[in-house]
């Protein structure tokens, strides 16, 4: 694999990883889950607000009830004092308070209905969110496992290409070793024959080897002549059969 091919492969891998990070299904699922939780929190805030409004209405009704009783008592006192006008005013205010109290009770009933709807919606939404959470975690686990398989397969494929390159490198190394061994053998033979001078050897080592060979040949000739003399042969005679 050439350097340029490797660079292109690295760029493709980095681009794919960047896109995966931008479109990570796990992050998208978590974001959707967070939005649903935010919706649930909104429903809960709505329930709290309705409950608070109901409590305020109940407090207002209690205040009206206290004034209602007080106005009735004031009307009685006014009549005992001969102040029919004050008694009429007290009863008029009492009637207005009764209408106001009825309106507050109607609002309280409406808020109770809204609160019940919100509670029912919250329970349904909570069940849906829990189901989504379980499915989300399952999908995330499946996605992680699939991603791991892809990475392992890509790593194995990369190892295969790398092993191919390693094999080529080993073959070239073996060829180089064979060449060096052949060269070493050739140089050994040349050194033995005296064609090359051994590094650090005597300057006239080649002459010494030649003289040694000559001395060996002369010794062989002397021994051969002695054997001929023992057999009674002269140089050039053919020994009897």
Backbone as CSV, one residue per row, in Angstrom:
resi,resn,N_x,N_y,N_z,CA_x,CA_y,CA_z,C_x,C_y,C_z
1,UNK,0.853,-1.197,0.000,0.000,0.000,0.000,0.885,1.241,0.000
2,UNK,0.636,2.127,-0.956,1.453,3.334,-1.059,1.078,4.334,0.027
3,UNK,1.954,5.336,0.194,1.709,6.367,1.206,0.454,7.157,0.880
4,UNK,0.262,7.493,-0.392,-0.920,8.278,-0.774,-2.206,7.492,-0.528
5,UNK,-2.182,6.194,-0.791,-3.360,5.360,-0.526,-3.677,5.327,0.952
6,UNK,-2.643,5.234,1.780,-2.866,5.233,3.232,-3.458,6.554,3.696
7,UNK,-2.962,7.651,3.138,-3.490,8.972,3.528,-4.967,9.077,3.169
8,UNK,-5.328,8.628,1.961,-6.736,8.666,1.553,-7.599,7.795,2.460
9,UNK,-7.074,6.628,2.833,-7.839,5.736,3.715,-8.055,6.380,5.075
10,UNK,-7.010,7.033,5.607,-7.148,7.707,6.902,-8.159,8.838,6.827
11,UNK,-8.133,9.598,5.715,-9.096,10.691,5.562,-10.525,10.162,5.502
12,UNK,-10.724,9.044,4.786,-12.072,8.468,4.717,-12.527,8.000,6.085
13,UNK,-11.633,7.381,6.848,-11.991,6.905,8.190,-12.358,8.064,9.102
14,UNK,-11.545,9.145,9.078,-11.831,10.296,9.924,-13.150,10.961,9.541
15,UNK,-13.423,11.059,8.227,-14.688,11.654,7.786,-15.869,10.826,8.246
16,UNK,-15.759,9.515,8.113,-16.849,8.640,8.551,-17.081,8.756,10.046
17,UNK,-15.982,8.835,10.818,-16.140,8.968,12.273,-16.770,10.301,12.633
18,UNK,-16.416,11.363,11.895,-17.026,12.676,12.165,-18.518,12.635,11.895
19,UNK,-18.918,12.022,10.775,-20.347,11.909,10.467,-21.064,11.059,11.500
20,UNK,-20.401,10.008,11.962,-21.010,9.175,12.996,-21.252,9.964,14.263
21,UNK,-20.285,10.839,14.614,-20.471,11.651,15.823,-21.597,12.652,15.624
22,UNK,-21.718,13.211,14.393,-22.777,14.176,14.139,-24.143,13.507,14.118
23,UNK,-24.221,12.261,13.682,-25.480,11.552,13.580,-25.455,10.300,14.453
24,UNK,-24.968,10.437,15.662,-24.876,9.296,16.557,-26.279,8.920,17.021
25,UNK,-26.759,7.724,16.675,-28.106,7.327,17.100,-28.276,7.337,18.608
26,UNK,-27.233,6.964,19.346,-27.332,6.955,20.804,-27.599,8.357,21.336
27,UNK,-26.883,9.344,20.792,-27.096,10.718,21.235,-28.481,11.216,20.831
28,UNK,-28.940,10.818,19.637,-30.266,11.233,19.197,-31.354,10.639,20.090
29,UNK,-31.189,9.373,20.472,-32.165,8.742,21.361,-32.164,9.414,22.734
30,UNK,-30.973,9.706,23.248,-30.890,10.372,24.548,-31.530,11.758,24.490
31,UNK,-31.317,12.468,23.370,-31.909,13.798,23.236,-33.433,13.707,23.204
32,UNK,-33.975,12.718,22.483,-35.420,12.536,22.448,-35.965,12.183,23.825
33,UNK,-35.238,11.365,24.540,-35.652,10.993,25.903,-35.646,12.218,26.820
34,UNK,-34.635,13.057,26.678,-34.577,14.279,27.489,-35.754,15.205,27.181
35,UNK,-36.135,15.290,25.900,-37.289,16.135,25.544,-38.576,15.597,26.168
36,UNK,-38.715,14.290,26.199,-39.899,13.709,26.829,-39.902,13.960,28.334
37,UNK,-38.733,13.874,28.956,-38.652,14.179,30.385,-38.997,15.641,30.646
38,UNK,-38.559,16.529,29.744,-38.900,17.934,29.898,-40.414,18.134,29.777
39,UNK,-41.050,17.405,28.865,-42.501,17.467,28.747,-43.171,16.967,30.023
40,UNK,-42.632,15.901,30.600,-43.166,15.393,31.856,-43.036,16.425,32.968
41,UNK,-41.889,17.094,33.007,-41.717,18.140,34.028,-42.726,19.270,33.820
42,UNK,-43.043,19.587,32.557,-44.046,20.615,32.283,-45.419,20.203,32.786
43,UNK,-45.777,18.924,32.590,-47.067,18.434,33.083,-47.107,18.513,34.612
44,UNK,-46.017,18.139,35.235,-45.978,18.197,36.700,-46.092,19.633,37.200
45,UNK,-45.421,20.560,36.497,-45.562,21.968,36.894,-47.010,22.425,36.735
46,UNK,-47.679,21.939,35.662,-49.084,22.290,35.465,-49.952,21.775,36.602
47,UNK,-49.674,20.551,37.040,-50.441,19.986,38.158,-50.218,20.802,39.431
48,UNK,-48.958,21.176,39.657,-48.649,21.981,40.840,-49.352,23.331,40.769
49,UNK,-49.341,23.953,39.584,-49.999,25.266,39.432,-51.505,25.156,39.675
50,UNK,-52.123,24.089,39.140,-53.560,23.909,39.340,-53.864,23.684,40.821
51,UNK,-53.044,22.878,41.476,-53.248,22.626,42.903,-53.113,23.919,43.698
52,UNK,-52.139,24.754,43.317,-51.961,26.030,44.010,-53.163,26.945,43.789
53,UNK,-53.698,26.971,42.551,-54.873,27.797,42.263,-56.079,27.303,43.061
54,UNK,-56.218,25.985,43.145,-57.319,25.438,43.942,-57.201,25.857,45.404
55,UNK,-55.964,25.807,45.910,-55.758,26.184,47.309,-56.099,27.658,47.528
56,UNK,-55.740,28.506,46.565,-56.077,29.928,46.710,-57.591,30.130,46.699
57,UNK,-58.292,29.413,45.828,-59.749,29.531,45.774,-60.365,29.060,47.093
58,UNK,-59.850,27.959,47.610,-60.380,27.453,48.883,-60.184,28.470,50.001
59,UNK,-59.021,29.123,50.004,-58.781,30.147,51.024,-59.734,31.328,50.835
60,UNK,-59.975,31.726,49.582,-60.908,32.830,49.328,-62.323,32.462,49.747
61,UNK,-62.722,31.209,49.485,-64.051,30.769,49.886,-64.187,30.805,51.407
62,UNK,-63.122,30.406,52.099,-63.161,30.457,53.562,-63.297,31.899,54.062
63,UNK,-62.563,32.803,53.414,-62.682,34.210,53.804,-64.095,34.732,53.542
64,UNK,-64.652,34.364,52.391,-66.016,34.804,52.059,-67.019,34.226,53.063
65,UNK,-66.776,32.966,53.440,-67.688,32.338,54.400,-67.642,33.079,55.732
66,UNK,-66.429,33.502,56.132,-66.314,34.239,57.394,-67.027,35.588,57.284
67,UNK,-66.835,36.301,56.178,-67.521,37.583,55.989,-69.033,37.382,55.891
68,UNK,-69.432,36.287,55.243,-70.860,35.993,55.065,-71.552,35.881,56.420
69,UNK,-70.922,35.145,57.306,-71.494,35.016,58.645,-71.466,36.350,59.400
70,UNK,-70.376,37.090,59.201,-70.269,38.375,59.878,-71.333,39.360,59.416
71,UNK,-71.630,39.386,58.112,-72.645,40.301,57.590,-74.036,39.923,58.107
72,UNK,-74.291,38.645,58.239,-75.578,38.231,58.794,-75.725,38.718,60.238
73,UNK,-74.632,38.629,60.978,-74.668,39.096,62.356,-74.855,40.614,62.411
74,UNK,-74.194,41.310,61.463,-74.339,42.771,61.432,-75.778,43.169,61.082
75,UNK,-76.415,42.432,60.188,-77.802,42.739,59.816,-78.723,42.563,61.022
76,UNK,-78.488,41.541,61.818,-79.285,41.321,63.011,-79.095,42.484,63.998
77,UNK,-77.848,42.907,64.174,-77.584,44.003,65.118,-78.233,45.300,64.634
78,UNK,-78.163,45.535,63.299,-78.755,46.767,62.761,-80.258,46.788,62.985
79,UNK,-80.922,45.662,62.817,-82.355,45.607,63.023,-82.716,45.833,64.506
80,UNK,-81.885,45.275,65.398,-82.154,45.476,66.824,-81.987,46.941,67.212
81,UNK,-81.157,47.645,66.437,-80.932,49.078,66.717,-81.872,49.968,65.913
82,UNK,-82.743,49.340,65.154,-83.674,50.116,64.366,-83.074,50.679,63.090
83,UNK,-81.918,50.186,62.671,-81.266,50.668,61.442,-81.535,49.676,60.321
84,UNK,-82.761,49.763,59.798,-83.125,48.855,58.712,-82.276,49.086,57.473
85,UNK,-81.847,50.310,57.256,-81.009,50.607,56.081,-79.675,49.876,56.166
86,UNK,-79.107,49.869,57.380,-77.822,49.157,57.540,-78.025,47.653,57.408
87,UNK,-79.161,47.191,57.916,-79.437,45.763,57.793,-79.593,45.379,56.322
88,UNK,-80.295,46.244,55.542,-80.461,45.973,54.115,-79.112,45.976,53.397
89,UNK,-78.236,46.914,53.738,-76.900,46.975,53.121,-76.095,45.732,53.451
90,UNK,-76.171,45.290,54.690,-75.433,44.084,55.093,-75.936,42.871,54.336
91,UNK,-77.277,42.764,54.194,-77.831,41.624,53.464,-77.486,41.700,51.974
92,UNK,-77.432,42.912,51.430,-77.059,43.072,50.007,-75.627,42.597,49.789
93,UNK,-74.750,43.021,50.680,-73.349,42.569,50.563,-73.260,41.054,50.764
94,UNK,-74.088,40.540,51.639,-74.081,39.096,51.894,-74.491,38.332,50.631
95,UNK,-75.489,38.864,49.926,-75.934,38.216,48.690,-74.832,38.276,47.627
96,UNK,-74.119,39.411,47.560,-73.018,39.525,46.596,-71.900,38.533,46.923
97,UNK,-71.624,38.375,48.212,-70.602,37.417,48.618,-71.006,35.990,48.275
98,UNK,-72.317,35.713,48.413,-72.792,34.370,48.088,-72.602,34.072,46.607
99,UNK,-72.888,35.076,45.755,-72.679,34.891,44.311,-71.198,34.727,43.995
100,UNK,-70.376,35.520,44.699,-68.934,35.421,44.486,-68.421,34.058,44.930
101,UNK,-68.935,33.591,46.047,-68.516,32.279,46.538,-68.929,31.179,45.572
102,UNK,-70.116,31.302,44.981,-70.562,30.299,44.018,-69.659,30.288,42.783
103,UNK,-69.255,31.475,42.339,-68.344,31.547,41.213,-67.001,30.895,41.531
104,UNK,-66.510,31.114,42.764,-65.248,30.481,43.168,-65.397,28.961,43.251
105,UNK,-66.563,28.508,43.719,-66.774,27.063,43.781,-66.814,26.457,42.379
106,UNK,-67.401,27.172,41.447,-67.419,26.688,40.063,-65.988,26.600,39.495
107,UNK,-65.185,27.641,39.784,-63.793,27.612,39.341,-63.035,26.451,39.987
108,UNK,-63.328,26.218,41.260,-62.661,25.118,41.969,-63.011,23.777,41.326
109,UNK,-64.285,23.625,40.958,-64.704,22.383,40.300,-64.004,22.212,38.950
110,UNK,-63.908,23.333,38.211,-63.232,23.274,36.907,-61.762,22.920,37.074
111,UNK,-61.114,23.511,38.084,-59.701,23.212,38.321,-59.507,21.771,38.751
112,UNK,-60.432,21.237,39.507,-60.335,19.829,39.900,-60.390,18.927,38.669
113,UNK,-61.263,19.265,37.727,-61.359,18.468,36.500,-60.062,18.561,35.699
114,UNK,-59.519,19.767,35.599,-58.249,19.936,34.885,-57.125,19.169,35.578
115,UNK,-57.125,19.245,36.908,-56.088,18.537,37.654,-56.177,17.035,37.422
116,UNK,-57.391,16.515,37.405,-57.566,15.082,37.169,-57.088,14.693,35.776
117,UNK,-57.399,15.534,34.790,-56.924,15.258,33.431,-55.402,15.286,33.365
118,UNK,-54.813,16.265,34.049,-53.349,16.355,34.041,-52.721,15.143,34.736
119,UNK,-53.314,14.703,35.823,-52.793,13.531,36.530,-52.886,12.297,35.642
120,UNK,-54.037,12.143,34.963,-54.194,11.002,34.054,-53.179,11.078,32.910
121,UNK,-53.003,12.285,32.360,-52.021,12.468,31.277,-50.612,12.184,31.767
122,UNK,-50.325,12.606,32.984,-48.994,12.353,33.541,-48.737,10.862,33.683
123,UNK,-49.720,10.124,34.176,-49.539,8.682,34.335,-49.330,8.005,32.987
124,UNK,-50.128,8.407,31.984,-49.975,7.827,30.653,-48.621,8.188,30.051
125,UNK,-48.243,9.454,30.220,-46.965,9.896,29.671,-45.800,9.214,30.374
126,UNK,-45.916,9.029,31.679,-44.855,8.350,32.421,-44.679,6.919,31.928
127,UNK,-45.792,6.223,31.657,-45.704,4.853,31.138,-45.041,4.841,29.754
128,UNK,-45.413,5.798,28.910,-44.821,5.860,27.574,-43.336,6.188,27.652
129,UNK,-42.984,7.093,28.539,-41.568,7.464,28.666,-40.747,6.289,29.188
130,UNK,-41.293,5.551,30.122,-40.573,4.385,30.648,-40.387,3.329,29.564
131,UNK,-41.437,3.108,28.775,-41.318,2.155,27.667,-40.279,2.628,26.655
132,UNK,-40.278,3.926,26.381,-39.286,4.472,25.449,-37.876,4.330,26.019
133,UNK,-37.735,4.535,27.333,-36.412,4.409,27.948,-35.870,2.992,27.798
134,UNK,-36.721,1.995,28.049,-36.279,0.604,27.904,-35.888,0.307,26.462
135,UNK,-36.740,0.744,25.521,-36.423,0.511,24.105,-35.164,1.269,23.690
136,UNK,-35.006,2.473,24.234,-33.828,3.289,23.903,-32.543,2.586,24.351
137,UNK,-32.540,2.088,25.572,-31.340,1.418,26.068,-31.054,0.150,25.269
138,UNK,-32.126,-0.561,24.899,-31.930,-1.768,24.082,-31.336,-1.419,22.722
139,UNK,-31.861,-0.366,22.101,-31.355,0.048,20.792,-29.917,0.547,20.897
140,UNK,-29.607,1.270,21.963,-28.234,1.742,22.149,-27.272,0.564,22.300
141,UNK,-27.692,-0.447,23.081,-26.833,-1.621,23.250,-26.633,-2.348,21.929
142,UNK,-27.726,-2.480,21.162,-27.617,-3.140,19.860,-26.710,-2.355,18.917
143,UNK,-26.868,-1.035,18.933,-26.030,-0.191,18.074,-24.562,-0.290,18.473
144,UNK,-24.311,-0.304,19.777,-22.924,-0.416,20.242,-22.319,-1.751,19.819
145,UNK,-23.113,-2.825,19.953,-22.611,-4.142,19.549,-22.328,-4.180,18.049
146,UNK,-23.236,-3.616,17.256,-23.024,-3.598,15.801,-21.798,-2.771,15.438
147,UNK,-21.634,-1.627,16.111,-20.458,-0.787,15.848,-19.183,-1.530,16.215
148,UNK,-19.233,-2.269,17.325,-18.048,-3.027,17.734,-17.714,-4.095,16.701
149,UNK,-18.743,-4.765,16.175,-18.494,-5.776,15.142,-17.866,-5.155,13.908
150,UNK,-18.376,-3.990,13.524,-17.813,-3.317,12.345,-16.351,-2.966,12.585
151,UNK,-16.050,-2.429,13.785,-14.663,-2.063,14.074,-13.754,-3.282,14.069
152,UNK,-14.253,-4.393,14.640,-13.445,-5.613,14.663,-13.192,-6.116,13.246
153,UNK,-14.250,-6.126,12.428,-14.079,-6.594,11.043,-13.118,-5.693,10.272
154,UNK,-13.255,-4.376,10.479,-12.334,-3.462,9.805,-10.907,-3.679,10.288
155,UNK,-10.762,-3.945,11.600,-9.419,-4.203,12.133,-8.843,-5.478,11.534
156,UNK,-9.693,-6.519,11.414,-9.222,-7.766,10.813,-8.835,-7.547,9.360
157,UNK,-9.631,-6.766,8.646,-9.287,-6.477,7.251,-7.976,-5.714,7.168
158,UNK,-7.798,-4.764,8.095,-6.543,-4.017,8.123,-5.364,-4.911,8.436
159,UNK,-5.582,-5.855,9.377,-4.513,-6.801,9.717,-4.167,-7.656,8.514
160,UNK,-5.189,-8.050,7.733,-4.915,-8.851,6.544,-4.022,-8.126,5.560
161,UNK,-4.316,-6.848,5.308,-3.490,-6.086,4.384,-2.098,-5.875,4.953
162,UNK,-2.039,-5.624,6.277,-0.728,-5.442,6.897,0.096,-6.727,6.835
163,UNK,-0.560,-7.887,7.054,0.161,-9.152,6.983,0.668,-9.401,5.572
164,UNK,-0.095,-8.974,4.562,0.368,-9.122,3.185,1.644,-8.313,2.967
165,UNK,1.655,-7.100,3.492,2.849,-6.271,3.371,4.010,-6.884,4.131
166,UNK,3.700,-7.448,5.319,4.765,-8.099,6.101,5.339,-9.273,5.338
167,UNK,4.454,-10.050,4.660,4.950,-11.176,3.864,5.869,-10.727,2.746
168,UNK,5.495,-9.644,2.085,6.354,-9.115,1.027,7.693,-8.658,1.598
169,UNK,7.655,-8.032,2.763,8.897,-7.589,3.390,9.781,-8.777,3.747
170,UNK,9.175,-9.849,4.278,9.952,-11.046,4.619,10.570,-11.663,3.366
171,UNK,9.814,-11.698,2.269,10.353,-12.274,1.036,11.553,-11.467,0.543
172,UNK,11.406,-10.122,0.586,12.541,-9.294,0.157,13.742,-9.487,1.081
173,UNK,13.477,-9.666,2.364,14.572,-9.871,3.320,15.273,-11.198,3.042
174,UNK,14.493,-12.242,2.744,15.111,-13.550,2.435,15.984,-13.444,1.189
175,UNK,15.479,-12.760,0.162,16.286,-12.590,-1.049,17.589,-11.863,-0.738
176,UNK,17.489,-10.844,0.097,18.685,-10.088,0.460,19.681,-10.965,1.217
177,UNK,19.138,-11.810,2.121,20.013,-12.701,2.895,20.689,-13.703,1.973
178,UNK,19.916,-14.262,1.019,20.506,-15.217,0.072,21.616,-14.549,-0.744
179,UNK,21.372,-13.312,-1.174,22.397,-12.597,-1.931,23.658,-12.388,-1.087
180,UNK,23.452,-11.996,0.167,24.619,-11.774,1.032,25.364,-13.071,1.294
181,UNK,24.613,-14.189,1.503,25.279,-15.473,1.738,26.090,-15.905,0.516
182,UNK,25.487,-15.701,-0.672,26.217,-16.067,-1.888,27.477,-15.220,-2.045
183,UNK,27.355,-13.964,-1.734,28.529,-13.080,-1.841,29.594,-13.470,-0.827
184,UNK,29.138,-13.822,0.400,30.112,-14.229,1.416,30.836,-15.500,1.000
185,UNK,30.087,-16.465,0.428,30.715,-17.715,-0.026,31.728,-17.443,-1.131
186,UNK,31.335,-16.567,-2.060,32.247,-16.244,-3.162,33.522,-15.578,-2.655
187,UNK,33.363,-14.658,-1.719,34.547,-13.978,-1.189,35.420,-14.935,-0.395
188,UNK,34.766,-15.915,0.313,35.572,-16.921,1.024,36.433,-17.722,0.052
189,UNK,35.835,-18.131,-1.076,36.592,-18.898,-2.066,37.731,-18.069,-2.662
190,UNK,37.442,-16.808,-2.924,38.482,-15.949,-3.473,39.619,-15.750,-2.482
191,UNK,39.249,-15.637,-1.201,40.294,-15.505,-0.185,41.133,-16.769,-0.100
192,UNK,40.448,-17.948,-0.165,41.186,-19.206,-0.100,42.124,-19.372,-1.290
193,UNK,41.705,-18.899,-2.446,42.530,-19.012,-3.645,43.588,-17.927,-3.730
194,UNK,43.526,-16.979,-2.803,44.526,-15.926,-2.785,44.227,-14.790,-3.718
195,UNK,43.030,-14.832,-4.351,42.700,-13.739,-5.252,42.497,-12.452,-4.470
196,UNK,41.889,-12.592,-3.301,41.682,-11.442,-2.426,42.541,-11.578,-1.191
197,UNK,43.071,-10.493,-0.734,43.868,-10.506,0.493,42.926,-10.345,1.672
198,UNK,43.091,-11.213,2.679,42.247,-11.125,3.869,42.553,-9.849,4.625
199,UNK,41.572,-9.163,5.099,41.814,-7.926,5.868,42.682,-8.214,7.084
200,UNK,43.752,-7.443,7.239,44.626,-7.627,8.388,45.656,-8.725,8.195
201,UNK,45.635,-9.447,7.053,46.588,-10.515,6.819,47.962,-9.975,6.403
202,UNK,48.949,-10.904,6.304,50.304,-10.500,5.913,50.303,-10.025,4.470
203,UNK,51.159,-9.080,4.129,51.170,-8.551,2.763,51.499,-9.603,1.720
204,UNK,52.353,-10.613,2.059,52.794,-11.626,1.092,52.178,-12.975,1.400
205,UNK,50.985,-12.979,1.948,50.344,-14.246,2.315,50.068,-15.077,1.083
206,UNK,49.770,-14.439,-0.052,49.478,-15.207,-1.261,50.707,-15.963,-1.739
207,UNK,51.902,-15.344,-1.579,53.129,-16.044,-1.974,53.399,-17.212,-1.038
208,UNK,53.137,-17.025,0.233,53.352,-18.117,1.189,52.471,-19.303,0.839
209,UNK,51.214,-19.031,0.461,50.333,-20.134,0.109,50.816,-20.825,-1.156
210,UNK,51.315,-20.051,-2.155,51.817,-20.652,-3.392,53.046,-21.523,-3.125
211,UNK,53.951,-21.009,-2.268,55.144,-21.794,-1.932,54.788,-23.038,-1.163
212,UNK,53.784,-22.939,-0.319,53.349,-24.113,0.424,52.804,-25.171,-0.506
213,UNK,52.082,-24.749,-1.521,51.547,-25.698,-2.496,52.673,-26.361,-3.282
214,UNK,53.711,-25.547,-3.628,54.855,-26.084,-4.375,55.611,-27.097,-3.524
215,UNK,55.815,-26.805,-2.274,56.525,-27.725,-1.371,55.761,-29.020,-1.242
216,UNK,54.433,-28.934,-1.174,53.620,-30.145,-1.073,53.769,-30.993,-2.320
217,UNK,53.813,-30.360,-3.479,53.963,-31.106,-4.730,55.334,-31.775,-4.803
218,UNK,56.396,-31.078,-4.352,57.746,-31.655,-4.370,57.828,-32.844,-3.446
219,UNK,57.161,-32.795,-2.318,57.187,-33.908,-1.371,56.489,-35.116,-1.968
220,UNK,55.407,-34.889,-2.670,54.688,-35.984,-3.312,55.565,-36.619,-4.389
221,UNK,56.297,-35.799,-5.153,57.156,-36.333,-6.201,58.287,-37.173,-5.610
222,UNK,58.842,-36.758,-4.466,59.921,-37.533,-3.841,59.411,-38.888,-3.381
223,UNK,58.230,-38.893,-2.810,57.663,-40.159,-2.356,57.351,-41.070,-3.540
224,UNK,56.899,-40.483,-4.647,56.595,-41.271,-5.832,57.878,-41.884,-6.405
225,UNK,58.982,-41.129,-6.403,60.256,-41.649,-6.913,60.755,-42.773,-6.038
226,UNK,60.564,-42.659,-4.718,61.014,-43.726,-3.818,60.245,-45.007,-4.086
227,UNK,58.932,-44.877,-4.331,58.146,-46.065,-4.630,58.585,-46.704,-5.940
228,UNK,58.904,-45.910,-6.939,59.390,-46.459,-8.205,60.695,-47.213,-8.009
229,UNK,61.574,-46.656,-7.181,62.856,-47.313,-6.934,62.651,-48.651,-6.254
230,UNK,61.703,-48.704,-5.312,61.428,-49.975,-4.638,60.884,-51.011,-5.615
231,UNK,60.149,-50.559,-6.569,59.567,-51.485,-7.545,60.501,-51.741,-8.725
232,UNK,61.622,-51.071,-8.767,62.564,-51.254,-9.869,62.076,-50.636,-11.145
233,UNK,61.315,-49.590,-11.057,60.800,-48.922,-12.241,61.526,-47.621,-12.455
234,UNK,61.644,-47.301,-13.760,62.211,-46.018,-14.129,61.095,-45.061,-14.530
235,UNK,61.361,-43.767,-14.484,60.309,-42.826,-14.905,59.874,-43.113,-16.345
236,UNK,58.646,-43.249,-16.588,58.123,-43.527,-17.925,57.824,-44.977,-18.147
237,UNK,58.375,-45.967,-17.312,58.084,-47.382,-17.465,56.653,-47.673,-17.046
238,UNK,56.108,-48.717,-17.711,54.738,-49.163,-17.371,54.866,-50.361,-16.451
239,UNK,54.294,-50.349,-15.315,54.408,-51.492,-14.392,53.758,-52.717,-14.985
240,UNK,54.396,-53.925,-14.740,53.823,-55.188,-15.266,52.469,-55.447,-14.670
241,UNK,51.666,-56.187,-15.531,50.345,-56.544,-15.048,50.471,-57.711,-14.107
